[in-house]
């Protein structure tokens, strides 16, 4: 597992997340631990290294 820290696109708080580098392309929804808003997570690994990470708000 790889720990990645990013800022919530809603409240700006730092969030720590564990990512599995064995899954090369990841896309899912995760709620912010602070403000509970849904965040769309996009992550991509190459050779078990994180090469892309996006955390975006979801337009409701």
PDB file of N, CA, C and O in Angstrom, chain B, residues numbered from 101:
ATOM      1  N   UNK B 101       0.842  -1.185   0.000  1.00  0.00           N
ATOM      2  CA  UNK B 101       0.000   0.000   0.000  1.00  0.00           C
ATOM      3  C   UNK B 101       0.885   1.246   0.000  1.00  0.00           C
ATOM      4  O   UNK B 101       1.992   1.239   0.539  1.00  0.00           O
ATOM      5  N   UNK B 102       0.384   2.296  -0.605  1.00  0.00           N
ATOM      6  CA  UNK B 102       1.092   3.570  -0.695  1.00  0.00           C
ATOM      7  C   UNK B 102       0.217   4.645  -0.054  1.00  0.00           C
ATOM      8  O   UNK B 102      -0.955   4.787  -0.403  1.00  0.00           O
ATOM      9  N   UNK B 103       0.783   5.397   0.878  1.00  0.00           N
ATOM     10  CA  UNK B 103       0.031   6.492   1.484  1.00  0.00           C
ATOM     11  C   UNK B 103       0.158   7.735   0.606  1.00  0.00           C
ATOM     12  O   UNK B 103       1.252   8.083   0.161  1.00  0.00           O
ATOM     13  N   UNK B 104      -0.971   8.398   0.363  1.00  0.00           N
ATOM     14  CA  UNK B 104      -0.969   9.628  -0.422  1.00  0.00           C
ATOM     15  C   UNK B 104      -1.795  10.672   0.335  1.00  0.00           C
ATOM     16  O   UNK B 104      -2.896  10.379   0.802  1.00  0.00           O
ATOM     17  N   UNK B 105      -1.263  11.877   0.453  1.00  0.00           N
ATOM     18  CA  UNK B 105      -1.956  12.975   1.135  1.00  0.00           C
ATOM     19  C   UNK B 105      -2.357  14.007   0.090  1.00  0.00           C
ATOM     20  O   UNK B 105      -1.559  14.386  -0.767  1.00  0.00           O
ATOM     21  N   UNK B 106      -3.607  14.456   0.175  1.00  0.00           N
ATOM     22  CA  UNK B 106      -4.123  15.460  -0.757  1.00  0.00           C
ATOM     23  C   UNK B 106      -5.105  16.363  -0.021  1.00  0.00           C
ATOM     24  O   UNK B 106      -5.501  16.068   1.106  1.00  0.00           O
ATOM     25  N   UNK B 107      -5.497  17.460  -0.659  1.00  0.00           N
ATOM     26  CA  UNK B 107      -6.459  18.382  -0.055  1.00  0.00           C
ATOM     27  C   UNK B 107      -7.853  18.119  -0.597  1.00  0.00           C
ATOM     28  O   UNK B 107      -8.034  17.888  -1.792  1.00  0.00           O
ATOM     29  N   UNK B 108      -8.832  18.157   0.292  1.00  0.00           N
ATOM     30  CA  UNK B 108     -10.228  18.016  -0.110  1.00  0.00           C
ATOM     31  C   UNK B 108     -10.604  19.194  -1.014  1.00  0.00           C
ATOM     32  O   UNK B 108     -10.325  20.342  -0.669  1.00  0.00           O
ATOM     33  N   UNK B 109     -11.230  18.929  -2.161  1.00  0.00           N
ATOM     34  CA  UNK B 109     -11.618  20.019  -3.051  1.00  0.00           C
ATOM     35  C   UNK B 109     -12.761  20.878  -2.502  1.00  0.00           C
ATOM     36  O   UNK B 109     -13.043  21.947  -3.045  1.00  0.00           O
ATOM     37  N   UNK B 110     -13.417  20.428  -1.439  1.00  0.00           N
ATOM     38  CA  UNK B 110     -14.508  21.189  -0.839  1.00  0.00           C
ATOM     39  C   UNK B 110     -14.020  22.054   0.329  1.00  0.00           C
ATOM     40  O   UNK B 110     -14.208  23.270   0.329  1.00  0.00           O
ATOM     41  N   UNK B 111     -13.387  21.410   1.331  1.00  0.00           N
ATOM     42  CA  UNK B 111     -13.049  22.129   2.556  1.00  0.00           C
ATOM     43  C   UNK B 111     -11.566  22.464   2.683  1.00  0.00           C
ATOM     44  O   UNK B 111     -11.185  23.240   3.560  1.00  0.00           O
ATOM     45  N   UNK B 112     -10.722  21.891   1.818  1.00  0.00           N
ATOM     46  CA  UNK B 112      -9.302  22.214   1.827  1.00  0.00           C
ATOM     47  C   UNK B 112      -8.477  21.487   2.874  1.00  0.00           C
ATOM     48  O   UNK B 112      -7.270  21.711   2.964  1.00  0.00           O
ATOM     49  N   UNK B 113      -9.095  20.625   3.667  1.00  0.00           N
ATOM     50  CA  UNK B 113      -8.361  19.878   4.688  1.00  0.00           C
ATOM     51  C   UNK B 113      -7.487  18.798   4.046  1.00  0.00           C
ATOM     52  O   UNK B 113      -7.838  18.243   3.005  1.00  0.00           O
ATOM     53  N   UNK B 114      -6.356  18.509   4.672  1.00  0.00           N
ATOM     54  CA  UNK B 114      -5.492  17.426   4.216  1.00  0.00           C
ATOM     55  C   UNK B 114      -6.129  16.087   4.552  1.00  0.00           C
ATOM     56  O   UNK B 114      -6.630  15.886   5.658  1.00  0.00           O
ATOM     57  N   UNK B 115      -6.104  15.174   3.591  1.00  0.00           N
ATOM     58  CA  UNK B 115      -6.661  13.840   3.750  1.00  0.00           C
ATOM     59  C   UNK B 115      -5.574  12.836   3.392  1.00  0.00           C
ATOM     60  O   UNK B 115      -4.901  12.982   2.372  1.00  0.00           O
ATOM     61  N   UNK B 116      -5.405  11.829   4.221  1.00  0.00           N
ATOM     62  CA  UNK B 116      -4.451  10.749   3.964  1.00  0.00           C
ATOM     63  C   UNK B 116      -5.225   9.541   3.455  1.00  0.00           C
ATOM     64  O   UNK B 116      -6.257   9.173   4.017  1.00  0.00           O
ATOM     65  N   UNK B 117      -4.725   8.929   2.393  1.00  0.00           N
ATOM     66  CA  UNK B 117      -5.408   7.800   1.790  1.00  0.00           C
ATOM     67  C   UNK B 117      -4.394   6.722   1.437  1.00  0.00           C
ATOM     68  O   UNK B 117      -3.292   7.029   0.982  1.00  0.00           O
ATOM     69  N   UNK B 118      -4.759   5.465   1.643  1.00  0.00           N
ATOM     70  CA  UNK B 118      -3.917   4.344   1.235  1.00  0.00           C
ATOM     71  C   UNK B 118      -4.369   3.857  -0.137  1.00  0.00           C
ATOM     72  O   UNK B 118      -5.550   3.590  -0.358  1.00  0.00           O
ATOM     73  N   UNK B 119      -3.406   3.746  -1.056  1.00  0.00           N
ATOM     74  CA  UNK B 119      -3.694   3.292  -2.416  1.00  0.00           C
ATOM     75  C   UNK B 119      -2.957   1.984  -2.672  1.00  0.00           C
ATOM     76  O   UNK B 119      -1.862   1.768  -2.154  1.00  0.00           O
ATOM     77  N   UNK B 120      -3.559   1.120  -3.467  1.00  0.00           N
ATOM     78  CA  UNK B 120      -2.971  -0.178  -3.795  1.00  0.00           C
ATOM     79  C   UNK B 120      -2.235  -0.077  -5.132  1.00  0.00           C
ATOM     80  O   UNK B 120      -2.886   0.021  -6.172  1.00  0.00           O
ATOM     81  N   UNK B 121      -0.914  -0.098  -5.138  1.00  0.00           N
ATOM     82  CA  UNK B 121      -0.165   0.060  -6.385  1.00  0.00           C
ATOM     83  C   UNK B 121      -0.261  -1.139  -7.326  1.00  0.00           C
ATOM     84  O   UNK B 121       0.202  -1.053  -8.463  1.00  0.00           O
ATOM     85  N   UNK B 122      -0.846  -2.250  -6.889  1.00  0.00           N
ATOM     86  CA  UNK B 122      -1.012  -3.402  -7.768  1.00  0.00           C
ATOM     87  C   UNK B 122      -2.172  -3.207  -8.750  1.00  0.00           C
ATOM     88  O   UNK B 122      -2.287  -3.946  -9.728  1.00  0.00           O
ATOM     89  N   UNK B 123      -3.030  -2.216  -8.493  1.00  0.00           N
ATOM     90  CA  UNK B 123      -4.133  -1.882  -9.401  1.00  0.00           C
ATOM     91  C   UNK B 123      -3.701  -0.642 -10.179  1.00  0.00           C
ATOM     92  O   UNK B 123      -3.623   0.448  -9.613  1.00  0.00           O
ATOM     93  N   UNK B 124      -3.420  -0.800 -11.476  1.00  0.00           N
ATOM     94  CA  UNK B 124      -2.791   0.287 -12.233  1.00  0.00           C
ATOM     95  C   UNK B 124      -3.696   1.487 -12.476  1.00  0.00           C
ATOM     96  O   UNK B 124      -3.218   2.621 -12.479  1.00  0.00           O
ATOM     97  N   UNK B 125      -5.000   1.263 -12.680  1.00  0.00           N
ATOM     98  CA  UNK B 125      -5.940   2.366 -12.904  1.00  0.00           C
ATOM     99  C   UNK B 125      -7.048   2.260 -11.873  1.00  0.00           C
ATOM    100  O   UNK B 125      -7.698   1.222 -11.752  1.00  0.00           O
ATOM    101  N   UNK B 126      -7.261   3.341 -11.129  1.00  0.00           N
ATOM    102  CA  UNK B 126      -8.270   3.350 -10.071  1.00  0.00           C
ATOM    103  C   UNK B 126      -9.147   4.588 -10.231  1.00  0.00           C
ATOM    104  O   UNK B 126      -8.649   5.695 -10.436  1.00  0.00           O
ATOM    105  N   UNK B 127     -10.462   4.384 -10.135  1.00  0.00           N
ATOM    106  CA  UNK B 127     -11.414   5.500 -10.190  1.00  0.00           C
ATOM    107  C   UNK B 127     -12.577   5.129  -9.279  1.00  0.00           C
ATOM    108  O   UNK B 127     -13.236   4.106  -9.470  1.00  0.00           O
ATOM    109  N   UNK B 128     -12.815   5.975  -8.290  1.00  0.00           N
ATOM    110  CA  UNK B 128     -13.900   5.698  -7.357  1.00  0.00           C
ATOM    111  C   UNK B 128     -14.281   6.961  -6.601  1.00  0.00           C
ATOM    112  O   UNK B 128     -13.637   8.001  -6.742  1.00  0.00           O
ATOM    113  N   UNK B 129     -15.331   6.859  -5.801  1.00  0.00           N
ATOM    114  CA  UNK B 129     -15.835   7.964  -4.985  1.00  0.00           C
ATOM    115  C   UNK B 129     -15.493   7.672  -3.531  1.00  0.00           C
ATOM    116  O   UNK B 129     -15.732   6.572  -3.033  1.00  0.00           O
ATOM    117  N   UNK B 130     -14.932   8.672  -2.858  1.00  0.00           N
ATOM    118  CA  UNK B 130     -14.577   8.562  -1.436  1.00  0.00           C
ATOM    119  C   UNK B 130     -15.100   9.810  -0.735  1.00  0.00           C
ATOM    120  O   UNK B 130     -14.891  10.921  -1.223  1.00  0.00           O
ATOM    121  N   UNK B 131     -15.771   9.651   0.394  1.00  0.00           N
ATOM    122  CA  UNK B 131     -16.258  10.806   1.150  1.00  0.00           C
ATOM    123  C   UNK B 131     -15.122  11.428   1.951  1.00  0.00           C
ATOM    124  O   UNK B 131     -14.286  10.715   2.506  1.00  0.00           O
ATOM    125  N   UNK B 132     -15.091  12.753   2.011  1.00  0.00           N
ATOM    126  CA  UNK B 132     -14.107  13.475   2.819  1.00  0.00           C
ATOM    127  C   UNK B 132     -14.331  13.111   4.288  1.00  0.00           C
ATOM    128  O   UNK B 132     -15.467  13.066   4.761  1.00  0.00           O
ATOM    129  N   UNK B 133     -13.239  12.855   4.997  1.00  0.00           N
ATOM    130  CA  UNK B 133     -13.319  12.504   6.419  1.00  0.00           C
ATOM    131  C   UNK B 133     -13.743  13.682   7.285  1.00  0.00           C
ATOM    132  O   UNK B 133     -14.201  13.489   8.411  1.00  0.00           O
ATOM    133  N   UNK B 134     -13.594  14.906   6.768  1.00  0.00           N
ATOM    134  CA  UNK B 134     -13.885  16.103   7.548  1.00  0.00           C
ATOM    135  C   UNK B 134     -15.283  16.641   7.225  1.00  0.00           C
ATOM    136  O   UNK B 134     -16.114  16.786   8.121  1.00  0.00           O
ATOM    137  N   UNK B 135     -15.544  16.937   5.942  1.00  0.00           N
ATOM    138  CA  UNK B 135     -16.817  17.578   5.576  1.00  0.00           C
ATOM    139  C   UNK B 135     -17.844  16.615   4.979  1.00  0.00           C
ATOM    140  O   UNK B 135     -18.981  17.008   4.719  1.00  0.00           O
ATOM    141  N   UNK B 136     -17.451  15.355   4.760  1.00  0.00           N
ATOM    142  CA  UNK B 136     -18.340  14.286   4.282  1.00  0.00           C
ATOM    143  C   UNK B 136     -18.841  14.451   2.849  1.00  0.00           C
ATOM    144  O   UNK B 136     -19.729  13.710   2.428  1.00  0.00           O
ATOM    145  N   UNK B 137     -18.299  15.395   2.095  1.00  0.00           N
ATOM    146  CA  UNK B 137     -18.691  15.540   0.692  1.00  0.00           C
ATOM    147  C   UNK B 137     -18.010  14.474  -0.156  1.00  0.00           C
ATOM    148  O   UNK B 137     -16.899  14.049   0.162  1.00  0.00           O
ATOM    149  N   UNK B 138     -18.677  14.029  -1.256  1.00  0.00           N
ATOM    150  CA  UNK B 138     -18.098  12.984  -2.104  1.00  0.00           C
ATOM    151  C   UNK B 138     -16.999  13.546  -3.010  1.00  0.00           C
ATOM    152  O   UNK B 138     -17.167  14.591  -3.639  1.00  0.00           O
ATOM    153  N   UNK B 139     -15.873  12.833  -3.061  1.00  0.00           N
ATOM    154  CA  UNK B 139     -14.728  13.231  -3.872  1.00  0.00           C
ATOM    155  C   UNK B 139     -14.478  12.140  -4.908  1.00  0.00           C
ATOM    156  O   UNK B 139     -14.403  10.960  -4.562  1.00  0.00           O
ATOM    157  N   UNK B 140     -14.350  12.526  -6.169  1.00  0.00           N
ATOM    158  CA  UNK B 140     -13.999  11.560  -7.209  1.00  0.00           C
ATOM    159  C   UNK B 140     -12.479  11.409  -7.228  1.00  0.00           C
ATOM    160  O   UNK B 140     -11.751  12.379  -7.437  1.00  0.00           O
ATOM    161  N   UNK B 141     -12.018  10.197  -7.011  1.00  0.00           N
ATOM    162  CA  UNK B 141     -10.591   9.893  -6.971  1.00  0.00           C
ATOM    163  C   UNK B 141     -10.202   9.188  -8.265  1.00  0.00           C
ATOM    164  O   UNK B 141     -10.836   8.210  -8.661  1.00  0.00           O
ATOM    165  N   UNK B 142      -9.163   9.684  -8.919  1.00  0.00           N
ATOM    166  CA  UNK B 142      -8.572   9.041 -10.090  1.00  0.00           C
ATOM    167  C   UNK B 142      -7.091   8.865  -9.802  1.00  0.00           C
ATOM    168  O   UNK B 142      -6.383   9.839  -9.546  1.00  0.00           O
ATOM    169  N   UNK B 143      -6.624   7.625  -9.844  1.00  0.00           N
ATOM    170  CA  UNK B 143      -5.210   7.347  -9.588  1.00  0.00           C
ATOM    171  C   UNK B 143      -4.699   6.380 -10.641  1.00  0.00           C
ATOM    172  O   UNK B 143      -5.418   5.493 -11.101  1.00  0.00           O
ATOM    173  N   UNK B 144      -3.441   6.572 -11.010  1.00  0.00           N
ATOM    174  CA  UNK B 144      -2.817   5.671 -11.986  1.00  0.00           C
ATOM    175  C   UNK B 144      -1.399   5.362 -11.533  1.00  0.00           C
ATOM    176  O   UNK B 144      -0.650   6.249 -11.121  1.00  0.00           O
ATOM    177  N   UNK B 145      -1.048   4.084 -11.617  1.00  0.00           N
ATOM    178  CA  UNK B 145       0.285   3.615 -11.257  1.00  0.00           C
ATOM    179  C   UNK B 145       0.982   3.049 -12.488  1.00  0.00           C
ATOM    180  O   UNK B 145       0.343   2.448 -13.351  1.00  0.00           O
ATOM    181  N   UNK B 146       2.288   3.244 -12.564  1.00  0.00           N
ATOM    182  CA  UNK B 146       3.139   2.615 -13.576  1.00  0.00           C
ATOM    183  C   UNK B 146       4.342   2.053 -12.843  1.00  0.00           C
ATOM    184  O   UNK B 146       5.028   2.777 -12.121  1.00  0.00           O
ATOM    185  N   UNK B 147       4.601   0.776 -13.023  1.00  0.00           N
ATOM    186  CA  UNK B 147       5.694   0.106 -12.311  1.00  0.00           C
ATOM    187  C   UNK B 147       5.603   0.336 -10.803  1.00  0.00           C
ATOM    188  O   UNK B 147       6.602   0.563 -10.121  1.00  0.00           O
ATOM    189  N   UNK B 148       4.359   0.269 -10.311  1.00  0.00           N
ATOM    190  CA  UNK B 148       4.057   0.416  -8.879  1.00  0.00           C
ATOM    191  C   UNK B 148       4.364   1.808  -8.318  1.00  0.00           C
ATOM    192  O   UNK B 148       4.408   1.991  -7.101  1.00  0.00           O
ATOM    193  N   UNK B 149       4.576   2.780  -9.195  1.00  0.00           N
ATOM    194  CA  UNK B 149       4.798   4.176  -8.792  1.00  0.00           C
ATOM    195  C   UNK B 149       3.567   4.998  -9.175  1.00  0.00           C
ATOM    196  O   UNK B 149       3.026   4.838 -10.269  1.00  0.00           O
ATOM    197  N   UNK B 150       3.130   5.870  -8.282  1.00  0.00           N
ATOM    198  CA  UNK B 150       1.988   6.738  -8.550  1.00  0.00           C
ATOM    199  C   UNK B 150       2.390   7.787  -9.584  1.00  0.00           C
ATOM    200  O   UNK B 150       3.276   8.603  -9.331  1.00  0.00           O
ATOM    201  N   UNK B 151       1.741   7.766 -10.748  1.00  0.00           N
ATOM    202  CA  UNK B 151       2.079   8.712 -11.816  1.00  0.00           C
ATOM    203  C   UNK B 151       0.979   9.745 -12.048  1.00  0.00           C
ATOM    204  O   UNK B 151       1.219  10.769 -12.687  1.00  0.00           O
ATOM    205  N   UNK B 152      -0.224   9.487 -11.536  1.00  0.00           N
ATOM    206  CA  UNK B 152      -1.327  10.438 -11.682  1.00  0.00           C
ATOM    207  C   UNK B 152      -2.231  10.305 -10.478  1.00  0.00           C
ATOM    208  O   UNK B 152      -2.583   9.198 -10.071  1.00  0.00           O
ATOM    209  N   UNK B 153      -2.609  11.450  -9.902  1.00  0.00           N
ATOM    210  CA  UNK B 153      -3.600  11.448  -8.820  1.00  0.00           C
ATOM    211  C   UNK B 153      -4.443  12.692  -8.963  1.00  0.00           C
ATOM    212  O   UNK B 153      -3.917  13.804  -9.003  1.00  0.00           O
ATOM    213  N   UNK B 154      -5.756  12.511  -9.041  1.00  0.00           N
ATOM    214  CA  UNK B 154      -6.696  13.632  -9.099  1.00  0.00           C
ATOM    215  C   UNK B 154      -7.781  13.402  -8.059  1.00  0.00           C
ATOM    216  O   UNK B 154      -8.291  12.292  -7.910  1.00  0.00           O
ATOM    217  N   UNK B 155      -8.124  14.455  -7.347  1.00  0.00           N
ATOM    218  CA  UNK B 155      -9.226  14.430  -6.385  1.00  0.00           C
ATOM    219  C   UNK B 155     -10.108  15.613  -6.712  1.00  0.00           C
ATOM    220  O   UNK B 155      -9.715  16.761  -6.502  1.00  0.00           O
ATOM    221  N   UNK B 156     -11.302  15.345  -7.226  1.00  0.00           N
ATOM    222  CA  UNK B 156     -12.171  16.400  -7.723  1.00  0.00           C
ATOM    223  C   UNK B 156     -13.536  16.361  -7.057  1.00  0.00           C
ATOM    224  O   UNK B 156     -14.013  15.300  -6.652  1.00  0.00           O
ATOM    225  N   UNK B 157     -14.157  17.523  -6.948  1.00  0.00           N
ATOM    226  CA  UNK B 157     -15.524  17.589  -6.433  1.00  0.00           C
ATOM    227  C   UNK B 157     -16.476  16.978  -7.452  1.00  0.00           C
ATOM    228  O   UNK B 157     -16.177  16.909  -8.644  1.00  0.00           O
ATOM    229  N   UNK B 158     -17.623  16.539  -6.959  1.00  0.00           N
ATOM    230  CA  UNK B 158     -18.632  15.962  -7.818  1.00  0.00           C
ATOM    231  C   UNK B 158     -19.761  16.964  -7.964  1.00  0.00           C
ATOM    232  O   UNK B 158     -20.326  17.422  -6.970  1.00  0.00           O
ATOM    233  N   UNK B 159     -20.086  17.302  -9.187  1.00  0.00           N
ATOM    234  CA  UNK B 159     -21.193  18.239  -9.422  1.00  0.00           C
ATOM    235  C   UNK B 159     -22.504  17.507  -9.187  1.00  0.00           C
ATOM    236  O   UNK B 159     -22.829  16.528  -9.860  1.00  0.00           O
ATOM    237  N   UNK B 160     -23.244  18.014  -8.211  1.00  0.00           N
ATOM    238  CA  UNK B 160     -24.508  17.346  -7.861  1.00  0.00           C
ATOM    239  C   UNK B 160     -25.684  18.093  -8.427  1.00  0.00           C
ATOM    240  O   UNK B 160     -26.828  17.682  -8.235  1.00  0.00           O
TER     241      UNK B 160
END
